[in-house]
Amino acid sequence: MPQWLQWSLIIAGLVAIILLAVFIRRQMQLLSENRKRQAKAEEFQTNRRKDMIRSVRVIAMAVEEDQIEYSEACLRLKGLLDHIAPELLEQAPFRVFQEVHDQLQHMPTHRARQATETKFVDKMDKERFEVEQKHADAIRRAATAIRHHSF
């Protein structure tokens, strides 16, 4: 084999080794970045879940101390539990949050409520207060239970 061919093959092999080393290094960097990104996302989700659990406990405490309307508490707790532990909404005593939500979900809130005619709002408020009275004891029991529930 001629010497120039030997040197050409050696140089081609070295170029291939260098290119493969660069490729491997880039892949390792991408893998490292992905791991960091995934760890950040997991930390964010963990913190978000802790914040939601804290919110559930604060709302439940507000119910126990009559600092919030029961209907609003049920709507908020149902929304939070949908993200934290949706299976709880099917279990006693927490089922009441779902029941109250189902009975009140047709009512407008926020801006829609402000844009609604006063007579209709009064009628809805009367209906809402009746639902609250009907479920008041169950809501208080469920709020106490959810506050002490370990998530």
PASEBA-1860 file (N, C-alpha, C; in nm, 3 decimals):
! residues 151
1> MPQWLQWS> 0.086/-0.117/0.000/0.000/0.000/0.000/0.090/0.124/0.000 ~ 0.064/0.216/-0.089/0.149/0.335/-0.096/0.138/0.419/0.032 ~ 0.245/0.488/0.062/0.252/0.566/0.187/0.151/0.680/0.187 ~ 0.126/0.745/0.074/0.029/0.855/0.069/-0.111/0.805/0.101 ~ -0.145/0.679/0.061/-0.276/0.622/0.090/-0.288/0.592/0.239 ~ -0.177/0.545/0.297/-0.177/0.518/0.442/-0.202/0.647/0.520 ~ -0.132/0.753/0.481/-0.149/0.882/0.550/-0.291/0.937/0.527 ~ -0.343/0.918/0.410/-0.480/0.965/0.379/-0.581/0.893/0.467
9> LIIAGLVA> -0.563/0.761/0.480/-0.655/0.684/0.564/-0.641/0.722/0.712 ~ -0.519/0.745/0.756/-0.496/0.787/0.896/-0.563/0.922/0.921 ~ -0.546/1.016/0.829/-0.607/1.148/0.842/-0.760/1.137/0.838 ~ -0.814/1.055/0.749/-0.959/1.035/0.742/-1.011/0.975/0.872 ~ -0.936/0.879/0.928/-0.976/0.818/1.055/-0.974/0.920/1.168 ~ -0.870/1.005/1.173/-0.863/1.109/1.276/-0.977/1.209/1.261 ~ -1.010/1.246/1.138/-1.122/1.339/1.114/-1.252/1.275/1.162 ~ -1.270/1.146/1.130/-1.391/1.076/1.174/-1.398/1.071/1.327
17> IILLAVFI> -1.286/1.044/1.391/-1.282/1.039/1.539/-1.317/1.176/1.597 ~ -1.262/1.282/1.543/-1.288/1.417/1.592/-1.436/1.453/1.571 ~ -1.489/1.421/1.453/-1.631/1.450/1.428/-1.721/1.372/1.523 ~ -1.690/1.246/1.545/-1.770/1.166/1.639/-1.758/1.220/1.781 ~ -1.640/1.264/1.821/-1.622/1.321/1.955/-1.705/1.448/1.971 ~ -1.706/1.533/1.867/-1.786/1.656/1.872/-1.935/1.621/1.880 ~ -1.977/1.525/1.800/-2.117/1.482/1.802/-2.157/1.428/1.939 ~ -2.074/1.344/1.996/-2.101/1.286/2.129/-2.110/1.396/2.234
25> RRQMQLLS> -2.018/1.491/2.228/-2.020/1.601/2.325/-2.149/1.683/2.313 ~ -2.192/1.713/2.192/-2.317/1.789/2.172/-2.437/1.711/2.224 ~ -2.439/1.581/2.198/-2.549/1.499/2.248/-2.551/1.497/2.400 ~ -2.435/1.491/2.462/-2.428/1.493/2.609/-2.476/1.627/2.664 ~ -2.441/1.735/2.597/-2.488/1.867/2.640/-2.640/1.876/2.628 ~ -2.695/1.828/2.517/-2.840/1.830/2.499/-2.909/1.745/2.605 ~ -2.853/1.630/2.634/-2.910/1.543/2.736/-2.906/1.611/2.873 ~ -2.798/1.676/2.903/-2.784/1.748/3.030/-2.886/1.862/3.040
33> ENRKRQAK> -2.902/1.937/2.931/-3.000/2.046/2.929/-3.142/1.992/2.947 ~ -3.171/1.881/2.882/-3.304/1.822/2.895/-3.330/1.776/3.038 ~ -3.231/1.719/3.101/-3.246/1.676/3.241/-3.271/1.796/3.332 ~ -3.196/1.904/3.310/-3.216/2.025/3.390/-3.356/2.082/3.368 ~ -3.400/2.086/3.242/-3.533/2.137/3.209/-3.642/2.051/3.273 ~ -3.622/1.920/3.269/-3.719/1.828/3.328/-3.722/1.845/3.481 ~ -3.606/1.861/3.542/-3.601/1.881/3.687/-3.671/2.010/3.725 ~ -3.652/2.116/3.645/-3.720/2.243/3.671/-3.871/2.228/3.659
41> AEEFQTNR> -3.915/2.157/3.557/-4.058/2.136/3.536/-4.117/2.055/3.651 ~ -4.047/1.953/3.696/-4.095/1.873/3.809/-4.100/1.956/3.937 ~ -4.001/2.040/3.958/-4.000/2.128/4.075/-4.116/2.226/4.069 ~ -4.142/2.280/3.950/-4.253/2.372/3.932/-4.385/2.302/3.964 ~ -4.404/2.181/3.911/-4.528/2.107/3.937/-4.543/2.074/4.085 ~ -4.434/2.039/4.149/-4.439/2.009/4.292/-4.479/2.133/4.372 ~ -4.417/2.245/4.339/-4.450/2.371/4.409/-4.594/2.412/4.380 ~ -4.637/2.393/4.257/-4.775/2.428/4.220/-4.873/2.343/4.299
49> RKDMIRSV> -4.844/2.215/4.311/-4.931/2.125/4.387/-4.935/2.165/4.534 ~ -4.818/2.199/4.590/-4.814/2.243/4.730/-4.896/2.370/4.750 ~ -4.887/2.463/4.654/-4.966/2.586/4.663/-5.115/2.558/4.656 ~ -5.154/2.464/4.570/-5.295/2.429/4.560/-5.344/2.363/4.688 ~ -5.264/2.277/4.746/-5.302/2.212/4.872/-5.315/2.317/4.982 ~ -5.222/2.411/4.983/-5.229/2.520/5.081/-5.357/2.601/5.061 ~ -5.393/2.627/4.936/-5.517/2.700/4.906/-5.640/2.622/4.953 ~ -5.639/2.492/4.932/-5.751/2.409/4.977/-5.766/2.423/5.128
57> RVIAMAVE> -5.656/2.418/5.199/-5.662/2.426/5.346/-5.708/2.564/5.392 ~ -5.666/2.669/5.325/-5.707/2.805/5.361/-5.857/2.822/5.336 ~ -5.905/2.774/5.223/-6.048/2.786/5.192/-6.129/2.705/5.292 ~ -6.082/2.585/5.324/-6.153/2.501/5.421/-6.157/2.569/5.558 ~ -6.048/2.633/5.596/-6.046/2.705/5.723/-6.143/2.823/5.720 ~ -6.149/2.890/5.606/-6.243/3.002/5.592/-6.387/2.954/5.603 ~ -6.416/2.835/5.551/-6.551/2.778/5.564/-6.580/2.751/5.710 ~ -6.486/2.691/5.779/-6.505/2.658/5.920/-6.530/2.782/6.006
65> EDQIEYSE> -6.470/2.893/5.965/-6.484/3.016/6.042/-6.588/3.111/5.981 ~ -6.668/3.062/5.886/-6.772/3.140/5.819/-6.721/3.271/5.761 ~ -6.605/3.265/5.697/-6.547/3.383/5.635/-6.566/3.386/5.483 ~ -6.632/3.284/5.431/-6.653/3.274/5.287/-6.791/3.212/5.265 ~ -6.856/3.252/5.156/-6.984/3.191/5.123/-6.959/3.046/5.084 ~ -7.047/2.960/5.128/-7.030/2.818/5.103/-7.030/2.785/4.954 ~ -7.111/2.855/4.879/-7.117/2.827/4.735/-6.983/2.859/4.669 ~ -6.927/2.974/4.703/-6.797/3.011/4.646/-6.690/2.912/4.688
73> ACLRLKGL> -6.693/2.871/4.815/-6.595/2.775/4.864/-6.606/2.644/4.788 ~ -6.728/2.597/4.765/-6.748/2.470/4.693/-6.695/2.480/4.551 ~ -6.722/2.592/4.484/-6.674/2.609/4.347/-6.521/2.611/4.342 ~ -6.461/2.682/4.435/-6.315/2.691/4.438/-6.252/2.557/4.477 ~ -6.307/2.492/4.579/-6.253/2.364/4.622/-6.267/2.258/4.513 ~ -6.380/2.258/4.444/-6.399/2.162/4.335/-6.294/2.184/4.227 ~ -6.270/2.309/4.192/-6.170/2.341/4.090/-6.030/2.298/4.132 ~ -5.994/2.322/4.257/-5.863/2.281/4.306/-5.850/2.130/4.314
81> LDHIAPEL> -5.954/2.066/4.364/-5.949/1.920/4.376/-5.946/1.851/4.240 ~ -6.001/1.915/4.138/-5.991/1.860/4.003/-5.845/1.841/3.963 ~ -5.757/1.929/4.011/-5.616/1.922/3.976/-5.536/1.837/4.075 ~ -5.573/1.842/4.202/-5.495/1.774/4.305/-5.533/1.627/4.318 ~ -5.662/1.603/4.340/-5.710/1.466/4.366/-5.855/1.453/4.321 ~ -5.878/1.441/4.191/-6.016/1.436/4.141/-6.097/1.318/4.196 ~ -6.030/1.213/4.236/-6.102/1.097/4.290/-6.174/1.129/4.421 ~ -6.128/1.231/4.492/-6.193/1.268/4.618/-6.334/1.322/4.596
89> LEQAPFRV> -6.358/1.382/4.481/-6.490/1.439/4.452/-6.598/1.332/4.440 ~ -6.557/1.208/4.430/-6.653/1.097/4.421/-6.673/1.029/4.556 ~ -6.596/1.071/4.657/-6.601/1.006/4.788/-6.672/1.096/4.888 ~ -6.739/1.030/4.983/-6.798/1.105/5.094/-6.684/1.143/5.187 ~ -6.685/1.254/5.250/-6.783/1.363/5.251/-6.758/1.469/5.145 ~ -6.655/1.449/5.062/-6.613/1.552/4.967/-6.705/1.562/4.845 ~ -6.793/1.467/4.828/-6.886/1.466/4.715/-6.972/1.592/4.712 ~ -6.993/1.652/4.828/-7.080/1.771/4.835/-7.023/1.886/4.751
97> FQEVHDQL> -6.891/1.896/4.740/-6.832/2.002/4.658/-6.875/1.986/4.512 ~ -6.874/1.864/4.463/-6.917/1.837/4.326/-7.067/1.862/4.310 ~ -7.146/1.820/4.409/-7.291/1.838/4.401/-7.328/1.986/4.396 ~ -7.270/2.065/4.484/-7.299/2.209/4.486/-7.251/2.273/4.355 ~ -7.134/2.235/4.310/-7.083/2.287/4.183/-7.180/2.257/4.070 ~ -7.229/2.134/4.064/-7.321/2.095/3.957/-7.451/2.176/3.963 ~ -7.496/2.209/4.083/-7.620/2.285/4.097/-7.601/2.434/4.066 ~ -7.479/2.482/4.077/-7.455/2.626/4.059/-7.379/2.662/3.932
105> QHMPTHRA> -7.330/2.566/3.859/-7.242/2.596/3.746/-7.309/2.674/3.634 ~ -7.441/2.671/3.627/-7.512/2.745/3.522/-7.521/2.894/3.551 ~ -7.487/2.933/3.673/-7.500/3.074/3.712/-7.378/3.154/3.663 ~ -7.404/3.273/3.609/-7.292/3.355/3.563/-7.210/3.410/3.681 ~ -7.084/3.430/3.656/-6.995/3.486/3.758/-6.919/3.604/3.701 ~ -6.860/3.680/3.787/-6.774/3.793/3.753/-6.844/3.892/3.660 ~ -6.785/3.916/3.544/-6.839/4.016/3.450/-6.975/3.976/3.396 ~ -6.991/3.847/3.372/-7.121/3.801/3.320/-7.231/3.830/3.420
113> RQATETKF> -7.201/3.817/3.547/-7.299/3.845/3.651/-7.332/3.995/3.653 ~ -7.230/4.078/3.638/-7.251/4.223/3.639/-7.334/4.267/3.518 ~ -7.320/4.194/3.409/-7.393/4.231/3.287/-7.535/4.175/3.286 ~ -7.567/4.091/3.383/-7.699/4.028/3.388/-7.799/4.120/3.457 ~ -7.924/4.108/3.416/-8.032/4.190/3.472/-8.045/4.165/3.623 ~ -8.073/4.270/3.699/-8.079/4.264/3.845/-8.181/4.164/3.896 ~ -8.297/4.159/3.835/-8.400/4.065/3.880/-8.352/3.921/3.866 ~ -8.285/3.892/3.756/-8.236/3.757/3.733/-8.124/3.724/3.833
121> VDKMDKER> -8.039/3.822/3.863/-7.932/3.801/3.961/-7.993/3.772/4.099 ~ -8.097/3.849/4.135/-8.164/3.825/4.263/-8.225/3.685/4.269 ~ -8.283/3.643/4.160/-8.342/3.509/4.154/-8.232/3.402/4.170 ~ -8.121/3.423/4.103/-8.010/3.328/4.113/-7.952/3.327/4.254 ~ -7.940/3.446/4.316/-7.890/3.453/4.453/-7.980/3.376/4.548 ~ -8.109/3.390/4.529/-8.204/3.317/4.613/-8.184/3.166/4.597 ~ -8.169/3.123/4.472/-8.145/2.981/4.445/-8.013/2.935/4.507 ~ -7.910/3.019/4.495/-7.778/2.987/4.551/-7.785/2.974/4.702
129> FEVEQKHA> -7.855/3.068/4.769/-7.868/3.062/4.915/-7.944/2.937/4.958 ~ -8.044/2.897/4.880/-8.117/2.775/4.913/-8.026/2.652/4.904 ~ -7.943/2.648/4.800/-7.848/2.537/4.785/-7.750/2.538/4.902 ~ -7.702/2.656/4.939/-7.608/2.667/5.051/-7.672/2.617/5.180 ~ -7.796/2.659/5.206/-7.864/2.617/5.329/-7.888/2.467/5.330 ~ -7.928/2.413/5.216/-7.956/2.270/5.206/-7.832/2.186/5.238 ~ -7.716/2.233/5.195/-7.593/2.155/5.209/-7.498/2.209/5.316 ~ -7.542/2.304/5.396/-7.452/2.374/5.490/-7.376/2.278/5.582
137> DAIRRAAT> -7.447/2.186/5.644/-7.381/2.094/5.737/-7.281/2.005/5.665 ~ -7.320/1.953/5.550/-7.231/1.866/5.473/-7.107/1.944/5.426 ~ -7.126/2.070/5.389/-7.013/2.152/5.344/-6.916/2.174/5.459 ~ -6.968/2.207/5.577/-6.880/2.228/5.693/-6.803/2.100/5.728 ~ -6.874/1.985/5.728/-6.807/1.858/5.758/-6.698/1.827/5.654 ~ -6.732/1.850/5.527/-6.636/1.823/5.420/-6.516/1.918/5.429 ~ -6.541/2.043/5.465/-6.431/2.139/5.478/-6.337/2.098/5.590 ~ -6.392/2.054/5.702/-6.307/2.008/5.812/-6.229/1.885/5.769
145> AIRHHSF> -6.295/1.793/5.700/-6.228/1.670/5.655/-6.118/1.699/5.554 ~ -6.144/1.791/5.462/-6.044/1.821/5.358/-5.926/1.896/5.417 ~ -5.951/1.976/5.520/-5.841/2.049/5.583/-5.745/1.953/5.651 ~ -5.796/1.842/5.703/-5.712/1.746/5.774/-5.669/1.630/5.685 ~ -5.712/1.630/5.560/-5.678/1.522/5.467/-5.531/1.533/5.428 ~ -5.464/1.419/5.423/-5.322/1.421/5.378/-5.319/1.390/5.230 ~ -5.268/1.485/5.154/-5.261/1.469/5.008/-5.130/1.404/4.969
END
